[in-house]
Amino acid sequence: MTHQPLLSIQNLTTVFDLPGRSVRAVDDVSFDIGHGEVFGLVGESGCGKSATCRSILRLFAGAPARIAGGSILFNGRDLLGFDEMRMCDVRGAEISMIFQDPMTSLNPTMRIGEQIAEGLRRHQGLSASQSRRAAQDLLGQVGVSRPETRVADYPHQFSGGMRQRVMIAIALACRPKLLIADEPTTALDVTIQDQILKLLLRVRDEYRMTILLVTHDLGVVAQTCDRVAVMYAGRIAELSDTRSLLKHSRHPYTQALLNSIPGQEEAAAELVPIPGSPPDLSAPPAGCLFHPRCSYAILECTAGQPPLIMVRPEQATACIRHEVLP
């Protein structure tokens, strides 16, 4: 692992301009990801995880989004300074993304082999026959049986778990340095989820790849991630190595997420829900965005946005009350 991180996001702010209002979906977010790491990005739906990932690739699918500030350094280059043509060279070749719903991400009218081969021809200049053979090899590598015949199938002929393997094959085609996996196991049953996570870890080792794993499931984080950032309402609430986060979290929101996981406390008779709802980001509350739902909140929590404070060598929290947490 080199000293310079593969990806360094600093003070990133992404705004969605909606009719009559603007929403800071990503608000002053900073984190680094080292070479070869599996880095988790965790939080409830709508907290800004996917918006952060799409900001990295500047891939908003027509949404009224703009990056209002910050920098995204990838291998020392600021991607925000790239024009669209240079970003097209980065997408798929150096940074790939797996989306959470492969059925809507795959083209239903194209054969699977053609969808894998497309990136190989675009970025590596392979011929039709070369890219088809490479597509077969990739399907085999991600655990699809009979790849020599299945390259000719369409997405609807694959199960959900097999479609996700196809998405991984497409993402791996050009050996990217960074793989962004946006909730890659959400729609899968537990057994298939475990298989996909183990596959991601295996390809990380085989391809010497770095993974940014987006999830709402801290159980998935415990199974796969080296470090993790917990997001709430567009901001980083806690940034930590995984072990410290799971054993000694220093933010009430992280603790609430942990308490809502089945089996975390043997004596607990039922799950502990997080009270209230996430804030409306077009009119957020003053101060700490979590304070309306926080049992530890005091008047000072409404005074201003708390910065990330280092509480251990590998752990930072955006909570001024971290010392009173259990």
N, C-alpha and C positions, 0 to 999 in steps of 0.2 A: 504494500500500500504506500503510495507516494504521499509527500507532505501536502501538495496542492490537491484540494478536493476535485473530484470529477465535475461536480455540479455545486455552484455556490449561488444561492438566491439571497439577495440583500434588499430589504425594505420594499418588497414587491407589493404594489397596489393595483388591483384590477377592478374597474368600475363597469357596471352594466347600466346604460342610460335607457331607462324605461319611460313610458309616457308619463310626464308630470313628476318624475322622481328619478334619483340616481341611487344605486345600491353598490356599496363597497363589498363585493363578494370576497375579495382578498385584500386585507388591510395591513400594510406594513409588515409583511411576513419575511422572515429571514431564517435560513438553515443551510447547512452544508451536507453533502453526501460524498463520502470517500470512495475511492476505487475499490470495487469488489464488495461493497456493503449491500445489505438488504435493509432499506430504510423505510419505516412505516409512517404513513400519514393517516391519522385516526380521528374520528368524530362522527357526530350525528349527520343525517342527511341534510344538505343545505348549508353545511358549515364552511364550505369553500375548498374542500379537498379536490374535487374534479376541476373547479375553476383554476386552482393552482397548477394542476397538471396541464390543462389546456393552455394556460399562459406560457408555460415552458415551450410548447410547440407552436404557440400563436395559432391555435386551432379551435375556433369558436363556432364553426358551422353556421355562419350567418347571424349569430346572436349579436345584439348591439353592445359589444364589449370593447373596452379599450384598456390598455395598460397605462396607468396614470403616473407611475413612478417606480423607481427601483432598478435593479440590474439582475440579469440571469447569466452568470458566467458558466460556460460549458467548455471544459478543457482550456480555460483561460480566455475564451472568446465570449464577448457579450452578445447573446443572441438577439437582444432588443435592437442592436445596430444592424442586423441582417435584413436585406430586402426579401421579398417573397420568393424570388428565384433561389437565393442562397438557402432560405428556410426549406424549400422543397428538396434541396440536396441533403439537408440534415435529417428531415423526417424519413424514417424507414431505414436510412443508411447508418446514421450515427445514434439516433434516438428513435426507438419504436414504442408504440403504445398498444396495449391490449385493453379493449373496452369491455364494460360489464355485461353487455347483451350481444353475444356474437350473432344472433339471428338478425338483428337490425344493422350490425356492422358489416356482415358479409353480403355480397351482391347476390340476390336469389336467382338471377338469370345467368350467372357465370359459373362454370365448373370450378371445383375447388382447386385443381391443379393450376388453372389459369390465374386464379387470384393470388396464389403463392408466387407463381412465375413472374407476374407483372412487375414486382419490385426488383427482382433479379435482373430483368432486362433493362429497367429504368436506371438502376444504380450501378450495376456491374457489367452491363453490355453483353449479357449472355444471349446466345441464339435461342430460337424456339425449342430446339431439341435439347440443348444444354439446360435450359431453365426447367423443362419438363422433368428431366432426370433429377435435377436438384430438388424440385418440388416433391418427387417421390421419396428421395432420401430424407427430406425434412419431415414428411408425414411419418415415416418410419421412426425417426428420432424422437418424435413426441408421442409415440405409442399408438399410432393408428395402424390397425392390422390391414394386410393386403394393400399397401400403399400404391402398388402398380396398377390396381384397378380402381381404387377409391379416388385417385386424382381426377377421374372422369365424372365423378358424382357431383350433385348439386347440394347446397347447404341443407335443404329440407330432408335429404336422405341420411343426415347425421343426427345423432342424439345431441342433447345439450352439452354433455361433457366432451363428446367428440368434436363438436363445433368449437368449443373453447380450445381444444388442442390444435385445431386448424388455425385459430387466431394466434396462438403461440408460435406455430410454424411460420406464419406470415411475418410475425414480429421478429423472428430469429433469422429470417432468410439472408439478410445482409450482415449478420454478425454485429449488431449495434453495440456501442459501449454502454448505453443506458437503456434499460427496459422499464417503461412505466406501465404498471398493471393496475388498472382502475377497477376495483371491486371485481376481480376476475372469477370469484367463486360464489357470488351472491345468489345466482339463480340455480345453483347446483345442490344436490343432496349431500349429506355429510360425508359419505364414502367417496363420492366423486370429488368433492372439495378437497379432501385429504390427498387424493391422487394428483390433482392439479397443483397443489402447493408443493408436494414433493417433486413434481416435474420442474417447477420453477427453480427450486433449490438445486436440482441436478444440472439444469442448463446454465445456471449461474456459475457452477463450478467448472463445467465442461467448456463453456464459452468465455470464461473469465469476465463475466458481465456484472454490472451494477444494476440493482433493482430498486425502483421506487414503488412500494406496494401501498395502494390506497384501500382502506377497509374501515368498516364501522365496528369490527369484531376484534376485541382485545385478545381473544383466544387465538385468532389467526396470528396476531402480532407475537404472542408468546411462542408460537410454534416456528416462526420464520424470521423475525426481524432482529437485527443487531442493535439498532437505535430507532427511536420513534418520536414524532412530533404529534401532539394532541391539539387539534384545531377546534375552536369554538367561535361561531359567529364571525368567521373570516380572519381570526387572529390566532396566533400560537399561544395556547394556554400553558403548555409544558413541553419541554424538550429534554430527552433523557436517553441513556442506554436502557435497553429493555428490562434488564434485571432490576435496576433501581426503580423504574417506573412501576413495575408490578409489585415490588416489595415495599417501597417507601415513596409512593407518589406524593407530590408536594403541591397539588392543586385540588380544590374541592370538586371541580368538574371531573378530573381524572378519577378521583376516589368514587364519585357517583357512578361513573361508567363501570368501574370495577365492581361496585356493589350491586349492579344490575345484571351481572353475569351469573347464570345458574351454576351452583356448585362452588362459588368462591368462599362461602362461609358454611361450614358443615352444620352449624347450629341454626342457620337461617331457615325458617319454615317457608318463606316465599321471597320472590324477588323484591328489591327495593327500587321503586321507580324514582326518576328524577322529577321533582315537582315543577309545575309550570311548563312553559314552552320557550323555544329559542326566540330571541328578539326579532322584531321587524328591522331589517338592516337599512331601510330607507328612513327610519326614525329611531335609531338605537338609543338605549338608555344612557344617561351620563355615567362616566366612570367605568368601572369594570363591567363588561357586558354580561357577566354571569351573576352579578350580585343580586338581581331580583329572584333568582332561584337558589341562592346560596344560604345555608344555615349559619355560616360563619361571618356573614357580611356585617360590617359596622359602617358608621357614617363616612369614615375616610375612604371606603370603597367606592363612593359615589363622586369623589373629588376629581378623578382623572384616570386615564387608561394606564394601568400598571405596566411597567416595562418588564422584560424578562430579567430575572435576578438569578445569578449563579448560587445554588445552595450546596452543590457538591461538584467535584471536578467534571463530572459528565452529566450534570443535571441542572436545568434552569426552569424557573416557574414564573408566571405572571400573576403572582398572588402576594399581596402585602401581608397576608395573615398566615403564611406558610408555616411559621414557627409554632402556631397553636394547633395545627392539624394533628390528628392521632398518627 
